[in-house]
Amino acid sequence: MSTLIKNCTIVPDDRTLFKGSVLVEDGKIKAFYHEGSELPETDGIVEGDGQYLLPGMIDIHLHGSYGYDFIRDPQTSIDVVAKGLVQEGTTGFMASLTVVSHDELCALLDEYRMVQQPEHASLFLGVHSEGPYLSKEYKALMDDTYLRDPDLNELNEMSEASGGCLKIMTIAPERKGMDQFIPEALDKGITLMIGHTATTCDEAQKALDMGVTGFTHLYNAMTQHQHRAPGAVTAAILNPQAYCELIVDGFHTHPDTVRATWKIMGADQIVLITDAMLGKGMPDGEYEFSLLNCRKTGSTVQVIETGRIAGSCITMIDAIQNMKKYTDCTINDLVHMACMNPAKVAGVFDTKGSLEIGKDADMILLDENLNCRYTMIAGESVYFK
């Protein structure tokens, strides 16, 4: 099966835009054709109408959408969320889990190991466990009953239950026993991110030196960049190789702070995420998230009792539109932050995250206002507006 996406503005990973067409065969990117080139005959044609052709976006921090939370009923939640995400330009995602008991987590991981990929839907790339080895001081919405120091026996049980689907874990590097835990987790193929943490800059630096990849939702639920008490944010600034998740909703992180972060880090370090909860794609109202009663108003969610932020309800389209609005970055920069960098953190950059010959044909067409008009996954047209 072959498809030609023609007459589009192609955004490859080398940051040079060009007008042309892309040939897809058997779910892979087969060839590029510059404008004016002779085009091959194919089984199908998608008219690009001059729109931007990008790699599909990847959301590595997503708790749920459309009324479904990944902490419950994994197969149904994946089915519903994955089918909705194609309309938002997201072609791959991680299922992020809030903190539960160890037994509950292992049971969930066992279910996620058995999840079947739904058809015509965004690709489930694995599980992101946000905890349980986090700081109580910076717990945010997490149930501190289950926050504790790392345990290697628990790690082994999690790894066995997941069958390899546990891909990312957020940790607080200051917790006792991390010197032993970090190398063991990395050995099992788990990517580690620093978050919900009271870490000092030195402790965070040590974790990064040991192989920790970066920072979960930079600025939120962590020690800050203070001139006499440098913390996690300081370590992020000092380490240009560290990937930093950023929730660009105008609420979690002030637009001025987004602009400052962009000026310091640029496109190679920032990973755009939604951190969306089950209220995304749903009407405003009350929802339960992390066992707390929350109220959704627009794209923001807050705990009713305390007013604390409770995840977001933005899409990845919102994230790139806001990033463009706040920083005036280029479309190429957005590809790095929403496609390439998350693919690298998720461990799938060999097949996804950029437009390269031989990679999976996961692609989206965006209009001049960065609205999603078309989504292709593995060479299959799954959304057309």
FITIVO-210043 format. One record per residue: x, y, z of N, C-alpha, C, O in turn. Coordinates in steps of 0.001 Angstrom, whole numbers, plus 500000, padded with zeros to 6 digits. Example, Ala and Ser with C-alpha at 12.3 -4.5 7.8 and 13.67 -1.06 7.14 Angstrom:
// residues 2
513190494310507800512300495500507800513200496700507800514236496681508465
512850497750507080513670498940507140512900500030507870513409501138508039
***
This chain:
// residues 385
500844498803500000500000500000500000500877501244500000501758501386500849
500642502140499057501445503366498969500536504581498936499446504551498365
501006505647499560500257506905499605501218508055499368502352508043499847
500756509039498629501550510238498401500853511415499086499698511719498790
501560512067499994501075513326500578501748514436499785502956514643499898
500971515143498987501561516063498016501235517521498331500296517836499062
502047518389497750501832519839497837501773520336499281500818521003499679
502797520006500053502836520470501444504184521136501734505125521042500947
504248521801502868505500522400503325506102521451504343505601521338505462
507156520781503972507735519698504775508710520270505793509553521109505475
508571519789507034509415520261508137510294519095508604509910518365509519
511457518912507993512347517813508381513178518171509600513097519286510115
513977517217510056514724517449511294515944518332511109516569518724512094
516304518658509861517486519500509658517147520992509689517996521841509418
515868521296510031515423522677510223515299523468508930515147524688508983
515358522831507790515191523529506524513861523125505902513684521974505503
512925524069505819511631523780505214511780523677503694512609524356503087
510957522811503095510890522807501639509504522360501196508840521574501871
509088522875500057507790522509499502507953521249498661508905521118497892
507009520325498821507114519095498066506115518049498509505024518368498982
506503516792498348505622515665498621506390514559499325507619514506499266
505655513675499992506255512550500701505565511259500251504337511176500220
506365510267499908505847508958499543505902508034500751506933507915501414
504778507384501026504672506434502120504390505053501546503497504900500712
505141504051501983504913502670501557504991501743502761505936501801503548
503992500898502891503966499885503957504213500492505340504930499925506164
503614501639505569503676502264506883504938503039507179505103503544508289
505843503146506203507111503838506406507265504996505418506644505012504356
508102505958505789508447507040504876509430506498503843510523506043504182
509026506556502593509826505942501521510713506956500794511877506672500510
510165508136500493510939509118499712510325510505499854509150510660500187
511176511523499585510741512914499535510913513425498111511828513010497400
510025514330497700510106514919496373509953516428496502508960516921497035
510939517145496012510847518593496034509831519069494990509554518378494010
509288520255495226508296520827494328508833520846492901509964521274492670
508034520388491947508443520356490547508998519023490104509182518800488908
509276518112491058509794516791490710508683515917490133507502516128490410
509077514947489339508104513970488824507685513055489967508527512535490700
506383512864490111505857512092491225505455510685490790505002510491489662
505617509710491671505277508327491316503772508082491371503034508842491998
503329507027490717501942506592490849501794505840492167502664505056492548
500681506086492859500466505468494165499032504971494282498178505268493446
498791504204495345497436503700495596496512504804496084495301504735495870
497065505825496738496247506907497259497010508207497301498241508220497340
496266509312497294496876510641497348496178511461498420494951511462498516
496972512159499228496463513126500196496933514496499746498132514728499589
495992515403499540496330516750499094496696517613500298495893517805501211
497921518126500283498405518902501413498011520358501404498043521013502446
497637520883500243497179522276500125498163523274500711497756524313501232
499453522972500631500472523899501097500683523927502597501504524700503090
499954523095503338500050523108504801501359522476505279502052521790504527
501674522729506555502884522170507153502711520662507365501701520223507914
503680519887506936503709518451507226504781518204508280505967518432508040
504351517735509450505240517514510596505188516048511004504263515327510631
506191515607511775506042514325512456504866514427513430504572515516513924
504196513318513712503158513342514720503744513726516067504882513372516375
502974514449516871503452514853518189503341513692519170502507512800519015
504203513727520181504243512668521184504112513308522562504881514200522922
503128512841523323502881513372524668503354512333525682502730511284525840
504458512628526365505022511648527301504488511807528717504878511064529617
503582512789528921503030513008530269501552513333530127501163514487529950
500738512284530209499299512385529991498596511419530939498846510214530894
497714511941531803497030511106532802495681510590532328495118509675532930
495162511168531258493874510735530746493203511837529955493759512923529792
492015511559529466491229512514528680489824511945528521489581510763528768
488899512820528100487558512399527688486823511599528765486028510710528462
487105511934530029486428511266531133487100509991531622486579509330532520
488243509632531053488943508407531436490307508727532041491056509552531518
490615508062533148491873508226533868492661506928533722492121505841533927
493935507045533368494755505850533152494974505029534412495503503920534339
494578505551535559494742504811536804493644503748536956493683502927537873
492662503778536035491567502816536096491313502187534726491419502859533700
490981500903534714490534500191533516491437500471532315491011501121531361
492685499984532355493664500331531321493203500135529873493360501044529057
492644498979529539492309498754528135491250499732527634491406500309526558
490185499924528392489139500855527966489667502283527895489355503021526960
490468502670528889491025504018528900491918504260527690491836505308527050
492759503298527382493632503421526212492799503494524935493080504310524057
491780502648524827490927502651523635490319504023523387490389504552522278
489723504595524429489017505867524278489992507019524026489807507811523101
491024507101524854491948508234524742492722508183523429492878509206522761
493203507014523059494013506892521845493239507291520596493801507884519675
491963506970520564491156507335519396490881508831519347490766509402518263
490775509469520498490553510908520515491791511713520184491696512786519587
492956511203520568494191511966520395494543512234518936495240513206518646
494075511391518004494423511601516599493881512930516092494448513519515172
492777513415516689492218514711516285493059515868516807492905517004516359
493942515582517747494768516611518377496208516585517862497069517283518398
496473515787516828497814515730516266498799514920517072500000514956516803
498307514178518072499176513344518901499133511918518378498089511267518417
500268511434517890500314510105517285500924509050518201500903507862517878
501473509479519350502024508549520325501968509168521707502075510387521846
501801508333522744501667508872524093502065507840525130502035506634524889
502443508357526303502673507538527482501467507676528398500875508750528502
501108506586529058500038506625530060500655506926531414501360506091531981
500391508125531934500975508543533211500054508147534360498840508344534303
500663507583535407499912507104536561500273507921537796501450508151538075
499249508361538538499492508984539829499779507884540857499666506697540551
500149508287542070500626507328543067499473506520543665498449507065544076
499678505208543697498772504274544372499633503335545214500855503483545244
499013502372545896499792501415546672500642500554545735500380500472544535
501658499921546304502541499085545491501770497950544824501978497668543644
500899497312545558500118496205544990499225496681543853499099496014542826
498600497855544049497752498407542991498571498745541755498140498489540630
499758499325541963500608499678540837501021498440540057500969498432538827
501432497391540766501838496155540077500674495548539304500852495039538197
499483495604539893498302495079539205498014495892537936497680495330536893
498146497215538037497948498060536861498985497774535787498654497669534606
500245497649536201501316497369535236501080496044534538501346495914533343
500589495070535264500279493777534666499187493926533612499238493280532565
498196494781533886497142495016532897497676495773531685497323495463530547
498532496773531934499084497535530811499974496660529927500063496872528718
500619495694530533501445494760529747500605494027528705501108493653527646
499323493824529008498437493065528141497578493943527225496789493421526436
497721495251527319496887496154526522497088495910525027498214495768524550
495979495864524307496015495738522854495887497124522223495049497927522631
496717497388521239496687498674520564495389498818519773495119498002518892
494575499845520070493345500038519291493647500458517852494678501072517576
492738500120516944492909500476515539492558501940515303491762502532516032
493170502506514270492891503890513853493075504863515016492261505764515213
494129504679515768494293505424517017495752505761517260496658505161516682
495955506747518139497299507107518581497961505905519249497285505059519835
499285505838519156500022504670519631500370504772521110500988505741521552
499965503761521863500328503645523276501785503185523345502119502089522893
502651504033523915504090503775523915504608503204525226505779502837525318
503749503123526246504193502589527528503671503412528687502879504337528510
504129503061529873503649503676531104504702504609531690505895504304531699
504230505753532177505045506676532972504485506643534383503354507072534610
505257506141535328504828506113536729505368507361537419506577507512537597
504462508247537801504864509478538483504962509168539983504035509431540749
506086508613540370506284508124541726506426506613541717506511506008540648
506455505983542914506044506515544214507176507118545063506943507538546196
508394507161544519509537507571545337509757509072545212510718509543544603
508815509809545823508765511262545697508808511932547057508688511277548092
508980513249547041509032514038548263507627514337548782506745514721548014
507424514160550079506134514535550672505968516051550685504854516565550581
507081516756550812507031518216550850506542518797549527505901519847549505
506845518115548432506468518581547100505518517588546431505614517329545231
504609517043547219503731515979546721502698516487545720502215515712544894
502347517786545777501260518323544956499987517527545244499501517540546376
499432516829544234498190516086544444498407514661544922497444513954545223
499655514232544994499926512832545309499495512474546732499654513273547655
498953511275546902498574510764548215499845510392548962500515509422548607
500187511174550018501477510952550688501517509660551496502568509295552023
500399508970551599500398507644552238501369506714551537501980505844552158
501502506912550225502295505970549428503658506515549016504396505841548297
504005507720549457505304508289549103506361507774550074506162507826551288
507472507281549560508447506585550393509803506527549702509954506938548551
510807505993550451512132505762549889512073504578548922511218503703549056
512991504558547944512974503473546963513317502123547583514027502034548585
512790501081546953512973499705547416513290498844546202512492498777545267
514444498185546204514859497401545040513975496185544822513770495770543682
513450495607545893512529494487545722511248494945545029510714494249544165
510762496128545419509589496675544743509887496945543270509056496675542403
511064497474542996511448497739541611511410496454540794510891496444539677
511953495380541337511947494105540632510519493631540366510220493115539289
509647493808541350508253493384541186507534494242540146506754493728539344
507799495554540163507219496431539143507686496023537743506885495903536816
508977495817537616509557495471536321508983494154535800508655494032534620
508868493184536683508328491885536280506863492011535878506440491442534872
506086492760536669504662492921536375504445493645535050503500493342534320
505322494603534739505115495434533550505513494745532261505045495116531184
506374493743532362506828493073531143507509494004530174507487493770528966
508123495070530691508844496016529837508039497242529444508569498127528773
506762497322529844505966498487529434506148499680530369505681500776530060
506822499487531513507150500619532384508369501311531794509492500823531918
508140502449531152509190503119530387509824504302531110511025504538530980
509020505049531876509501506272532523509028506283533971507915505852534271
509878506779534865509491506953536262510008508302536753511160508661536510
509153509038537439509565510281538078510029509977539494509347509275540241
511195510510539861511783510235541171512245511528541842512454512544541179
512400511475543156513022512550543930514410512057544347514509511177545202
515479512599543769516819512031543978517354512142545392518331511476545735
516723512984546234517211513131547607516754511999548522517239511883549647
515833511168548055515329510107548920516420509070549194517243508770548329
516408508537550403517423507589550850517389506326549991516333505739549757
518568505929549530518674504713548734518712504945547238518799503985546472
518647506206546796518648506486545365519963506101544688519969505777543500
521075506133545423522352505748544826522319504309544313522962503987543314
521576503457544989521440502069544560520285501918543562520363501122542626
519219502686543773518025502528542945518260502992541512517872502300540571
518888504148541331519030504723539990519707503760539019519153503502537950
520895503212539345521511502303538373520688501039538120520685500517537005
519994500545539143519171499346538960518002499634538017517694498829537138
517358500781538202516240501141537329516711501353535893516066500895534950
517830502045535730518372502263534389518733500934533728518545500756532525
519249500017534523519592498678534025518379497943533468518499497111532570
517224498261534010515989497614533573515330498367532416514216498038532010
516012499361531899515499500096530746514480501159531075513733501591530197
514431501597532338513480502622532754514152503994532707515191504200533334
513575504908531981514059506286531942513614507004533206512448506922533590
514535507707533852514228508391535106514217509905534903515086510473534240
513194510544535501513052511992535452512930512520536875512338511861537730
513477513689537134513441514302538459512183515154538598511901516000537748
511423514925539679510225515713539890509616515462541248509996514516541939
508671516304541640508060516215542975509168516010544003509205515013544723
510058516977544044511328516778544735511774517986545550511562519137545168
512401517682546694513027518705547545514539518721547333515279519201548192
514990518213546227516413518062545962517166519391545959516623520436545600
518418519319546364519329520438546144519881520339544732519727519316544064
520523521409544285521154521384542969522217520284542909522313519571541910
523010520144543966524058519124543988523486517719543877524019516883543149
522404517460544598521780516129544544521207515840543161521326514726542651
520591516841542564520054516674541214521186516453540209521082515612539316
522274517223540369523420517063539480523988515656539566524330515055538548
524089515136540773524602513777540965523723512759540252524229511833539617
522404512927540354521476512016539680521632512093538170521612511068537488
521786513306537646521996513466536206523294512794535769523345512151534721
524339512946536577525618512316536262525512510787536257526263510107535558
524569510256537047524365508813537111523523508289535947523404507076535768
522941509187535160522189508741533992520725509130533964520000508735533050
520269509907534960518902510409534938518756511367533759519664512146533471
517613511309533081517450511984531794517097513453531897517568514256531092
516268513829532883515849515220532929514844515483534023514929514906535107
513865516375533737512988516911534765511524516825534355511150517213533248
510708516313535261509262516263535069508658517636535349508981518270536353
507778518093534454507123519422534506507971520448535275507700520779536429
509002520932534585509929521903535158509178523039535855508168523537535357
509698523432537017509183524476537904508088523971538842508028524390539998
507234523089538369506117522641539191506533521506540107507105520513539658
506241521654541406506498520621542416507981520272542517508357519102542468
508811521295542656510248521063542843510908522299543440510332523386543438
512116522122543950512898523247544449513297524164543296513550523707542182
513350525457543580513493526462542533514940526958542377515855526478543046
515111527905541498516407528538541238516539529759542144516230530884541752
517006529504543365517172530576544337518654530880544532519491529977544513
518963532143544716520372532536544657521196532020545831522418531935545708
520589531675546956521353531094548062520951529653548355521527529009549232
519981529160547633519535527774547831519197527155546482518032526875546199
520227526938545639519972526392544298519338525006544368519783524141545122
518300524816543576517566523563543628517491522851542298518405522945541478
516390522131542084516220521341540866516245522222539624516870521868538624
515573523363539679515536524240538508516936524738538163517275524853536985
517746525033539165519133525448538920519888524360538169520614524642537215
519713523117538604520384521994537943519937521861536493520741521541535618
518657522107536240518152522043534869518808523106533995519170522844532848
518957524295534544519588525392533801521054525086533519521569525421532452
521727524449534477523165524187534360523503523016533441524658522846533051
522493522206533094522764520983532333522035521000530989520879520585530908
522696521471529943522039521613528636521658520283527991520915520269527009
522153519165528525521778517853527990520526517296528662519981516285528220
520073517945529719518905517456530459517623517899529766517444519081529473
516735516945529506515446517280528916514506517803530003514471517276531115
513758518831529668512885519477530655511464519554530127511184520288529180
510563518788530747509151518901530407508647520294530777509073520871531777
507744520823529968507187522145530233505702522122529882505316521727528782
504869522555530843503428522672530615503152524110530209503148525010531048
502921524321528926502759525683528414501267525964528237500751526000527120
500591526162529368499161526472529350498872527877529838497711528279529914
499923528641530175499736529982530690499325530025532143499076531100532688
499250528864532778498787528769534157499814528062535037500218528587536075
500234526867534617501281526159535364502578526955535385503277527002536398
502886527574534264504119528344534124503786529670533438503259529678532325
504086530771534086503742532090533557504400532297532187505531531862531974
503702532953531264504293533194529943505676533840529979506523533510529149
505923534746530913507253535356531015508306534320531394509437534364530908
507926533388532266508857532321532646509091531378531473510202530885531281
508053531128530694508216530321529474509204531005528544510096530360527993
509042532315528370509960533064527494511388533007528018512324532831527238
511568533152529320512915533094529907513515531703529742514702531560529445
512691530688529936513168529306529781513594529050528347514627528431528093
512787529534527414513108529394525989514431530095525667515255529569524919
514621531270526231515853532027525965517068531288526491518128531316525866
516928530620527642518054529908528249518287528548527586519425528187527287
517211527801527360517343526397526954517183526159525462517870525308524897
516294526889524821516056526669523409515350525358523126514912524656524038
515248525040521841514421523915521400515017522551521715514282521566521781
516315522469521910516942521161522090516727520567523472516979519379523675
516267521364524425516158520892525809514711520762526278514418519935527141
513811521558525730512425521591526196511610520456525582511734520158524394
510778519832526407509834518799525966508433519289526309508074519374527483
507652519608525303506291520054525551505411518876525949505440517824525311
504627519062527014503710518028527488502366518690527792502257519915527822
501344517858528018500057518399528451499847518227529947499242519094530578
500326517134530533499988516761531915498469516791532087497963517139533153
497748516421531023496296516506531039495690515384531875496228514280531964
494539515710532489493803514732533278492496514389532559492257514846531441
491657513584533208490464513052532546489486514112532087488621513817531263
489587515358532594488670516411532192488952516984530813488124517713530267
490116516663530236490411517184528889489400516629527892489135515427527857
488842517524527086487843517114526115486452516960526692485539516490526014
486290517359527951485007517244528644484473518633529007485229519605529014
483165518730529309482613520023529716483210520499531036483700519694531827
483168521794531269483567522331532573482699521710533660481522521420533447
483304521511534831482553520910535930483477520237536912484678520507536938
482913519353537728483669518682538782484083517279538356483304516534537761
485349516934538681485904515627538351486779515166539511487309515983540263
486923513866539648487820513325540662489141512955540013489179512211539034
490224513483540570491565513201540049492496512985541226492546513813542136
493231511889541221494106511530542329493343511524543657493850511953544693
492107511022543588491213510877544747490793512206545346490331512252546486
490949513296544590490556514627545068489470515205544169489487514997542956
488537515923544756487492516581543986488048517861543369488521518759544066
487976517915542047488581519020541304487531519689540425486510519096540081
487813520950540070486921521674539174487676522101537926488728522736538010
487137521751536777487698522152535486487010523421535018485782523493534966
487811524420534677487310525651534084488177525963532875489324526385533020
487634525757531694488446525924530497489540524883530452489268523685530529
490786525337530326491911524389530257492603524213531605493606523506531703
492064524860532651492684524744533973491843523872534895490621523799534766
492526523212535831491864522347536804492458522638538169493676522735538317
491591522777539171492051523052540531491284522198541530490110521883541337
491980521833542603491327521121543695490317522062544341490650523197544684
489102521597544503488033522457545021488353522966546427488144524141546726
488854522092547280489073522450548685490223523423548878490140524326549710
491312523243548105492531524018548344492874525023547256493639525956547501
492323524850546059492680525708544941493956525301544238494364525955543278
494605524223544699495865523769544099495630523318542653494585522756542327
496619523573541797496563523113540411496458521590540382497130520898541147
495609521076539492495381519627539411495500519147537974494526518683537381
496698519263537420496882518878536026496306519935535105495904521009535554
496267519630533810495749520596532844494669519932531992494363518751532153
494109520715531092493184520173530093493549520675528700492689520765527823
494821521001528498495254521430527173495567520213526302495785519110526803
495584520436525004496036519451524034497472519800523618497986520863523967
498098518909522883499423519239522350499338520359521322500289521123521160
498204520466520624498001521600519719498001522901520514498629523878520108
497297522916521648497332524101522519498757524417522944499167525578522967
499508523374523280500878523567523765501751524241522713502498525168523028
501661523778521455502522524384520431502019525774520044502816526664519748
500698525960520046500171527289519736500588528297520804500972529422520484
500511527895522066500932528793523139502426529069523087502862530203523285
503210528030522820504660528209522745505019529189521631505883530049521806
504363529056520505504585529984519393504186531403519788504898532363519493
503047531522520454502545532833520877503484533496521880503758534692521777
503975532731522844504792533307523918506222533624523478506818534580523975
506773532846522564508204532967522253508507533349520812509630533744520500
507521533236519931507731533447518494508798532490517944509571532853517058
508827531281518474509754530265517960509304529817516575508192530127516147
510161529096515883509849528658514522509102527324514547509046526644515571
508533526969513401507868525674513271508869524539513467508513523483513991
510111524748513052511151523734513262511421523536514742511616522411515201
511433524641515493511629524546516936510508523746517588510752522949518493
509289523960517129508157523223517675508279521731517408507905520915518250
508802521371516238509030519959515930510015519347516919509832518215517368
511048520091517253512000519585518244511329519372519601511531518340520242
510534520343520035509980520309521384508775519373521536508541518826522614
508016519193520454506785518399520541506894517039519884506024516189520069
507948516824519123508077515562518373509406514862518672509421513749519198
510502515509518339511811514880518447512225514613519888512571513486520242
512190515660520722512644515491522107511809514474522884512379513620523563
510457514538522807509689513505523506509944512106522970509910511138523730
510197511985521673510519510669521115511826510140521695511965508942521943
512775511032521906514058510622522495513872510195523947514424509176524364
513107510954524719512871510584526119512119509256526200512400508435527074
511174509046525299510379507814525292511138506621524731510670505486524820
512306506873524157513119505784523620512654505258522277512908504102521941
511960506111521490511439505645520197511955506482519031511396506422517936
513009507256519247513472508159518200514066507425517002514222508015515933
514394506162517165514901505404516014513815505173514970514123504928513803
512542505247515377511446505000514439510445506145514341509652506181513401
510462507084515289509443508128515344510070509479515696511239509557516074
509271510535515566509685511843516059510287512778515038510465513962515324
510609512282513846511143513152512794510800512565511440510527511371511319
510816513408510426510528512963509066511828512537508401512596513366507913
512059511233508390513256510665507789512891509391507046512010508644507473
513561509149505947513313507933505175513564506709506050514592506615506721
512626505779506039512727504561506828512015504621508166511769503586508784
511673505841508628510945505955509893509450505702509680508945505753508559
508759505428510789507320505210510728506619506438510157506977507576510463
505619506186509324504874507278508710503790507770509663502596507598509416
504235508387510759503352509050511724503488510540511457504498511143511822
502486511144510825502626512527510366501320513285510529500238512700510574
501450514607510616500277515470510715500422516655509768501530517094509459
499273517163509313499236518401508551498638519490509432497561519313510001
499343520623509546498871521762510320498682522950509391499483523167508482
497615523724509622497422524925508823498296526056509362499087525845510282
498159527240508801499041528357509167498853528797510616499733529443511187
497711528452511213497458528779512614497770527616513549497424527644514730
498427526598513009498845525412513751497656524593514259497725523984515327
496574524583513490495458523688513775495662522387513018496133522396511881
495309521265513643495501519967513013494407519709511983493218519775512294
494822519417510759493881519159509673493902517710509195492961517249508550
494982516995509515495106515614509018496099514861509887497111515418510313
495807513595510148496722512754510914496882511406510223495904510768509834
498126510990510080498465509663509548499273508931510602500188509500511196
498935507669510834499695506829511759500039505526511067499162504810510585
501333505228511027501833504000510379501308503892508949500958502804508491
501254505011508255500836505031506859499341504999506652498882504941505512
498564505034507727497108504979507622496500506341507953496827506937508979
495625506826507092494917508074507355493876507832508437492941507054508243
494039508505509594493131508255510722492303509479511088491370509376511885
492628510638510517491843511835510802492017512817509673493130513062509209
490899513384509230490917514376508162489857515422508479488680515087508618
490258516679508593489292517751508853489210518639507639488454519611507635
***
